[in-house]
Amino acid sequence: MQKKDKEKVLDEVWTTERVQEFLDLHVPAGENPDFYLLHMAYKNMRLENFEEFLGFFKLAGKDLNAQDNQGRTLLDLIQSHKKGQGYASALESAIKN
């Protein structure tokens, strides 16, 4: 029987440093780097950590309206997610300010 490579971590502690590490994730070839980082943050962070990440993302001069390979922004994607409304609101606010 094979053992899982990685156990799912519940209630992970998200320090400021951990949130900032998402700015340095390895981006696969062919991906829009800014979209990829935003999408990974959305998929992995709690709302309050995502909001903090957006501040760091903007300070780094990255594009909150970055598009994936199909021309969609992260906001386009998450507006249709049932549990994405808080994230969409945070992203909209970051774009406006």
C-alpha positions as CSV (number, residue, x, y, z in Angstrom):
1,M,0.0,0.0,0.0
2,Q,1.4,3.4,-0.9
3,K,1.5,6.3,1.5
4,K,0.2,9.7,0.5
5,D,2.9,12.2,-0.3
6,K,1.3,15.0,1.5
7,E,-1.3,15.2,4.2
8,K,-3.9,18.0,4.0
9,V,-3.1,20.7,6.6
10,L,-6.1,22.0,8.4
11,D,-6.0,25.3,10.4
12,E,-2.6,26.2,9.0
13,V,-1.1,29.2,10.6
14,W,-0.7,32.0,8.1
15,T,1.9,34.4,9.2
16,T,2.7,37.6,7.3
17,E,5.9,35.8,6.0
18,R,3.8,32.8,4.8
19,V,1.4,35.1,3.0
20,Q,4.3,37.0,1.3
21,E,5.9,33.7,0.2
22,F,3.1,33.3,-2.3
23,L,4.7,36.2,-4.3
24,D,7.7,33.9,-4.9
25,L,5.9,30.7,-6.0
26,H,7.3,28.9,-9.0
27,V,5.1,29.7,-12.0
28,P,4.8,26.9,-14.6
29,A,5.9,27.8,-18.1
30,G,3.2,29.2,-20.3
31,E,1.2,30.7,-17.4
32,N,0.7,34.4,-16.8
33,P,2.7,34.9,-13.6
34,D,0.4,37.5,-12.0
35,F,-2.7,35.5,-12.7
36,Y,-1.1,32.3,-11.4
37,L,0.0,33.9,-8.1
38,L,-3.5,35.4,-7.6
39,H,-5.2,32.1,-8.4
40,M,-3.0,30.1,-6.1
41,A,-3.6,32.6,-3.3
42,Y,-7.3,32.4,-3.8
43,K,-7.3,28.6,-3.8
44,N,-5.1,28.3,-0.7
45,M,-5.7,31.2,1.6
46,R,-8.5,32.1,4.0
47,L,-10.2,35.4,3.2
48,E,-8.3,37.5,5.7
49,N,-5.0,36.1,4.4
50,F,-6.1,36.7,0.8
51,E,-6.9,40.3,1.6
52,E,-3.4,40.7,3.2
53,F,-1.8,39.1,0.1
54,L,-3.6,41.5,-2.2
55,G,-1.9,44.4,-0.4
56,F,1.5,42.8,-0.9
57,F,0.7,41.9,-4.5
58,K,-0.2,45.6,-5.3
59,L,3.0,46.9,-3.5
60,A,5.0,44.6,-5.7
61,G,3.6,46.3,-8.8
62,K,1.7,43.2,-10.0
63,D,-1.5,43.2,-12.1
64,L,-4.7,42.5,-10.2
65,N,-6.5,42.3,-13.6
66,A,-4.0,39.7,-15.0
67,Q,-5.7,37.1,-17.3
68,D,-5.3,33.4,-17.7
69,N,-4.7,31.7,-21.0
70,Q,-8.4,32.0,-21.8
71,G,-8.6,35.7,-21.3
72,R,-10.3,35.5,-17.9
73,T,-9.3,37.5,-14.8
74,L,-9.5,36.0,-11.3
75,L,-12.5,38.2,-10.6
76,D,-14.2,36.7,-13.7
77,L,-13.6,33.2,-12.3
78,I,-14.6,33.7,-8.7
79,Q,-17.7,35.8,-9.1
80,S,-19.6,32.6,-10.0
81,H,-18.3,30.6,-7.1
82,K,-20.8,30.2,-4.3
83,K,-18.2,30.7,-1.5
84,G,-16.2,33.2,-3.5
85,Q,-18.2,36.4,-2.9
86,G,-16.0,37.6,0.0
87,Y,-12.9,37.0,-2.2
88,A,-14.5,38.8,-5.1
89,S,-15.4,41.8,-2.9
90,A,-11.8,41.9,-1.6
91,L,-10.4,41.8,-5.1
92,E,-12.8,44.4,-6.4
93,S,-11.8,46.7,-3.5
94,A,-8.1,46.2,-4.2
95,I,-8.6,47.0,-7.9
96,K,-10.4,50.2,-7.1
97,N,-8.0,51.5,-4.5
